Amino acid sequence: MSILDLCYEPHPVLHAQARPVTQITGETHALVRNMIETMYAHDGIGLAAPQVGCDLQIFIASPAQQRGKEIVVLNPRLEPIHGQASIREGCLSLPNVWDHVRRSEVVRLRGQNLSGKPISLEVDGLLAIVFQHEVDHLEGRLFIDHLSWFKRRRALAKLKKQRFLPDADASRPTPD
Ligand code: ZN
C-alpha cells in the first residue's frame, strides 16, 4: 500500500468529468486501497479518485475515520430527498480553505461497491454531505464552486498566496 500524491487546485483533473468504471480489476482494488491510505494520511473523511490524478468515478468515505469501515462507491448517482444542511467544508485539494456550503439534508446514493454489486443508500447528516462533496468531485466540481463569486475569489486568492509562501509545503497540507 502506498500514499498517493494529491492533486491541488488548479489541476485540470479536478475540473473534468470522471469516466465510469466498466471493469473492476486488481488495479481498481489497489487504487482503492491506496486511496484509503492516502485519505487517512491526510486526516480526511472522504476522497475522490480525481484528487489522486485518476479520472474514474470512484470515491471513498469514512466520516467517523474508522479503519475498515470505509464506504467505497463506484459510478455513483445522487438524488436529493429533502431538506437543507450546511457545514463548514474543507477539501484535501484546497489546503486551508474552509467555508459553508448549502447541501441537501437527506440524499439517496446509488452506485456499485468494489465487488460490482449495486448499492442504494439513503443517508443524512455528515455522510450525506460527504457523498455530495465527493460526487461533485467526480463531476469536476469543487466545493468552492457553490460559493458566491466573492467568497470563491477570496478562497482562490488564499490558495494562490499559500503557493508562494516561502515556508509553504504544498504537498503536506495541514487542516486547521
Ligand atoms: Zn474535496
Residues whose N, C-alpha, C, O or C-beta is under 5 A from the ligand:
A	BS01	ZN	G90 C91 L92
